[in-house]
Amino acid sequence: MRRAALAPLALGTVALVLSFPGTSAGQVEVRAAAALFPDTVHVGQLFRVGVTVTTPRGAEVRLPGVLETTEDLEQAGEAEIGRRRPRTGVSRAYYRMVAWTAGEHEVPPIKVEVFLSAEEAEPVEILVPVPTLTVETVLPAEIAGLELRQALPYLSPLPFPLLLILALIALLVGLWAYRKYRKREEEQEPEEAPRELTAWERALEELKKLVASWRAGDLALDAFCDGLEAVLRGYLEATEAWAPGVPTRAIVNGNRGLADALHYSARVRFARLGGGYGGPIEASDACGAWIASRHEPVEEETS
């Protein structure tokens, strides 16, 4: 016997609780929830769909890599599917989406497959409902009075002698500029090609630029944390052959500062919570210190 109950939670979340007959004793309970981050966006603005599935010990969860979409919704990029946590039995996945029309959108439910035990040959399919997405338009509230301007009249063609004179002038100017440029190139000595940065040096430079943009006020807090995650993922893909679906929090390996920075980034990106930890500058410093600690400094050439 199966039963399902829907309950709205905070942050635009819809939860689903299912019970299935156990293999040996009692009922097996599976909990699933889906949320939108945020639940109100503008047309063309990225948002995230998050799904969490909690299963008992011995069960296996398969989360989809691509969500079902509609004509107005589109998945933007690969899914972030985390590994199942053995102690809590929690599996999570996040999907970047974008909506192209304004209004209320019903996001298709997320299809999750659950193997209740190792002996189960066929999975149990669960359709996790997603909250309603509100998409706001960026057009003016009143556009009835807008009118298109009349088309400009065609330009009358220039007489042939004038066209010939203009073409000759353009040819002479181009020839003069070409000779001047070639002469300047011959006078200049060839410059030494700059040293190509390594993957970890490039990551540190990108972190510096990210912090500079944050200090200048060019980035919002969630955009800063998105950039921080992108720098770490690019570094790991270049140095560790990091798989696209593996979350960056798997790299902590006992480093407390890095763990706090990634936890702060996740809270900002997925829960829109920016308080608590020291802030974006401290998170960037912790990530930069961890990257620098894994490599020897480049020795400067002595003249």
N, C-alpha and C positions, 0 to 999 in steps of 0.2 A: 504494500500500500504506500502511495506517495502523497504527500501533502505539501502545499506551497503557501506562504504568507508574505504579503508585501508590507513594508513599513518604511515611511520616509524618514531620513536622518538629516544631520546637518550638512552644510556645504553642497546642497543639491545631490544627495546620495539616495539611491534606492537599494534596499537590502532584500535578500531572498533566503529563506530558510527551508530546507528540504530534508525529509527523513525517509530512509530506505531500510528495508529488512536487512539485518546483519547476517553474516555467514554463520555465526555460531551463537551469539547472544544479543538479544535486544535489537534496538534500532540503531542505524548508522546515520548521524546527522552531518549534513554538509551545509555550510553557510557561504553565501556569496553576496557581494555588494558591488555596485558600480557608482561612480561619481564623475561630475564634470568640473573641470578647473579652467576658467570660471564657467558659470552657467549662463552668463549674458555676455555676448561679444558683438563686435561690429562685423559687417560683411568683409570677408577676406582676412579676418584676424584669426591667428592660430589659437586653438584651445586643446585641452587634453581630456581624454577619457581614461579613467583608471578603474581597474577591476581587481577585487581581492576575493580569493576563494580559500576557505578554511576547511580542511578535511581531517578525519582521524588518522591515527598511525596505520600504515600499511596501504593507504590509498595513494593513487597517482593522478595528478592533474595535468591536462594538456590545454594550454591557452592558445588561442589563434594568433597567427602572425599578422593577419590582415583582417580587418573588420568588414562586415557587409555595409555598404554605403547606399545612398540614394543619389538622384540627379543633382541635388543641392548640397550634398555633403561629400567630402573627399578626404581620404587619409593622406597625410603629408609626412612621408618618411617611414623608416622602419620602426617596428614596435620595440619597446623596452620590456623584455620579459625576464623577470628575476627567477632565481632558483627557489625551490620550495624549502622552507625552513623546517628542519626535522623536529625541533622541540615544540614549536607552535603549530606546525602544519599549515602555515600560511603561504599561499602563492599569489604573486602580484604581477600585473602587467599594465603598461601605460602606452597610449596611442595618441599621436599628434593628429589633429583633424582641422579642417577649415570648412566654413560654410559660405556659399556664394550668393544666397538670396536672403532677404530680410523676412522676419516672421517667427512663428513658433515651429520648431522642427522636432519631430519624433525620431530620435536616434535609434536605429535598429538594435535589438537586443544582442548581447554578446554570447556566442555559442561556445560553451566550455564542455570538454569531455572529461569524465571522472571514472577511473577504474577503482572500484571500491576495495578490491583485494588483488593479490597477484594471481589468483585462480580465475578471475573474471576475464573471459575472452572478449566480451563486447563491452564498450564503455557506456556509461549513462550520460546522456546529453542534457545539459542544463542551459536554459536560455535566461541569462541575467538581464533584467530590464535596466534601461538607462534613463535618467531624468530627462525631462523636456528641455531643449536648448532654445534660448531666446536670442535671436539675431537682430541687431538694430541696424538701420540704414544710415549711411553717411551723407545722404542727400538732404537738401533743405526741407523744412517741414512743409512749406507751401511752394509748389513749383508750377501752380496753374498759370501764374502771370509771366512765366518765362517765355520769351519768343526768340526764335532764331533770327539773326541778322540777314539782310538780303545779301546775295552773292555779289562779290566785287566784280566790276566790269573787266573784260579781257583787256590786257595790255596791247596797245597798238604796236605792231612790229617796227623795229628800227630800220631805217634805209640801209641798203647794202654797203655803200661807201663808209658809213659810220661804223658798221659792224666790222669791216675790214681793218679800219684804223684801230678800233678797240682790241681786236685780236692781235695785231702787230705790237701794240703797247704791252699787252699781257705776255707775249712771247719774249720781248726784250727784257721785261722785269724778271721773268722766270730765268732767263739765261744769266742775268747779272747775279741773281740770288744763288744760282747753282755754282757759279765760279767762285763767289765769295765763300760759300760753305765749303767747297773743296779745298780752297787755299787755307782756311782755318783748320781743317782736319789735318792737312799736311804739316802745319806748323806745330800742332799739339803733339806731345809725346804720348805714346801708348801708355795708358794707366794700367797698373797692376790689378788683375781681377780680384775682387774681394773673396775672402775665404768663405766657403759654403758652411753655413751653420749646421751643427748636428741636430738631431731630433730634440734632445733635451735643451740645447741652447735656444732653439726656435720656440719651444714651449715657454721658456722663461721670458723671452722677448714678447710673446703674445700675452702673457700675464701682465707684464708692465704696461702694454698698450691698453689692456682691459681696465686696469686700475686707473690709468690716466683718463680714459673716457668716463669712468664712474665719477672721478673727482671733478671733471668738467661739467657734470650734469647731463651728459649725452645719453646715458643708459639708465633705464629703470632697474629696480632691484631684481626682478625676475629675469630680465634680459641679461643682467650681469651674471647671475648664477647659471643661466643657459650657456653663456660664453665660457664660464669657468669649467663646466662639464665638457664642453666641446674641446677645450684645450687639453684636458686630461685624457679624453678619449683619443684624440689625435696622437698624443704622445705615446699612449699605450699601444695603439695600432702600429706605430712605427717601430717601437722597441720590443714589444711583447707579443706581436701578432694577435692582438686582442680581438675577440669575436664581437661583431656588432651587437648581438643580443645580450651580452653579459653586462650587467650594471657596473658602474665604476666603483661602487662601494665594496666590491669584492677584492680590491687592491689594498685594503687597509693593512692587513697583516700585522696587527699589533701597534701600529703607529697612532697614538692617541690624538695628536694634533690633526693629522689627516682625517681621522674618523670624525672628529668634531666638525671639521670644515665640510665634509660631505653630508653629514647630518644636517647642518645648517642650510646647505644648498638645497637638499631635498625638501626641507620644511618650507623654504621660500617658493620653490618651483611648483610643488604639488599641493601644499596646504595654504599658501599665501601668508605664512607667518614669518615675520622678519625680526622678531625680538629674541632675547635670550643670549645667544652666542655673540661674541664681540662684534661681528659685522663682516661686510664683504672684504674689507682690507685685510683683516686677520685671516679670513678664509683663504684669500689669495696668497698671503705670506706663508701659511701652513703648507699649501700645495706646492709653492715654489721651493720651500726648504726641503720638502720630501723629494722632489725631482732632483735638486742639486746634490742631495746627500747620496744619490745612487750613482754618481759619476765623478770621475777625477777631473780636476780643473785642467784646462788646456795650457801647456807650458808656452810662455812667450818666447819668440825667437830672439836670440841675442845677436846684435849687429857685430 
